[in-house]
Amino acid sequence: MPRDWANRFNRWRYDLYAPLYDRLAQGFAAHRRRSLGLLNPQPDERLLLVCAGTGLDLDFLVRCRRVTAIDIAPAMLSTLRQRAARLGLDVDAREMDAQRLDFPDASFDAVVLHLALAVVPDPRACLLEVERVLKPGGRATVFDKFLPDGARAPLWRRAGNLLARAVATDVNRKLGDIVAVTKLQRIHDEEAGFGGFFRIALLRK
């Protein structure tokens, strides 16, 4: 599917999912906390949330004073803004394509990619953009579902991925292949549930 059409589809389906998203995704709260703990964003650092959804990460970022959040779905951002207001956070929330970030080079100290790289149509383009907007020495944390590097998806997983992609996400992407197109260093990588189906990784520029 061409990227523009895929973006439109993502915008449509995540606008549709927005009222239910918190109930579906709150089960990952411990993984979000762990990932953000590894990132360890400091209060005055500029922090970017990519594919921020309804802002579930904000619950763990109340110390941070310079947060920018992007998502392709306006309904998701509407909920995110409401959550930020309840938490007393001043978040710069923008509708934006994660594969074409509208920020200058070296704009951010840290980037959060939670349930992002398995959703965007072109995860390599997304991570290249993250690399571009990170300052030298900046960090990015990833929490998502991945096929192990070097593995071939079994038949059941390939078949299941047809449905998964139609509903929300690609379960057969490999983090190593995505990171390889950048110069980012994977300085930490750990299993995050379901026998390694989910992973948390910390990257550094």
Sequence and secondary structure as in RCSB ss.txt:
>XXXX:A:sequence
MPRDWANRFNRWRYDLYAPLYDRLAQGFAAHRRRSLGLLNPQPDERLLLVCAGTGLDLDFLVRCRRVTAIDIAPA
MLSTLRQRAARLGLDVDAREMDAQRLDFPDASFDAVVLHLALAVVPDPRACLLEVERVLKPGGRATVFDKFLPDG
ARAPLWRRAGNLLARAVATDVNRKLGDIVAVTKLQRIHDEEAGFGGFFRIALLRK
>XXXX:A:secstr
  HHHHHHHHHHHHHHHHHHHHHHHGGGHHHHHHHHHHH   TTS EEEET TT GGGGG TT SSEEEEES HH
HHHHHHHHHHHHT  EEEEE  TTS  S TT EEEEEEES TTTSS HHHHHHHHHHHEEEEEEEEEEEE   TT
    HHHHHHHHHHHHHT  S   HHHHHTTS  EEEEEEE SGGGTEEEEEEE 
